[in-house]
């Protein structure tokens, strides 16, 4: 959201990031949505489990295709986010405090500390 990435730039970056796959094809669906078709189902499952990607200053969220998806009308209802807290005093770096802050944002999935 916000910054638009060209199809060619995204395709090149994904080829670099997903270099361990057997290959994929990328289709631009419009409104910053892209469809990736993997040659092997195992590659897709591995990519899906790896979570969102971050490059070019933007997050790329990956989810399984839904036949009712329409890029023209889709509204994002929820996202997994990574909250960074640079400059946080070291005595606050404990799971309890970090979980408390995370819960102010929504459901906590994971805490890296």
C-alpha positions, 0 to 999 in steps of 0.5 A: 500500500502506498508505494507502487512496485512495477511488475518487472521489479517485483518479478525480478525480486521474487525470482531472487527471493524464491530461487529455491523453487522449481519456478513460478509465473506471476500475473498482475491482477491490478490494484497492487495484487499479483497472482503467483502460480508455482510449478510445484505445490510443495514450493507454494506450501513452503512459501505460504508458511514463510510469512510476509516478505519485506523489500522495497520498503513494503510488505508483501502478504501471501495467501492461498487463492480464493476463487471469489477474490476480486482485485477490483472490490477486495478490501483488506480486513486484517494483516499480520504486521511486524512492530519495531520499537527502536530505542526501547530501553533494554529493561523493557525487552522481556516477553511479558512487556512486549506481549502487552504492547503487541496486544494493544495492536491486536492478536500477538502471533510471535515475539522476537526479542 
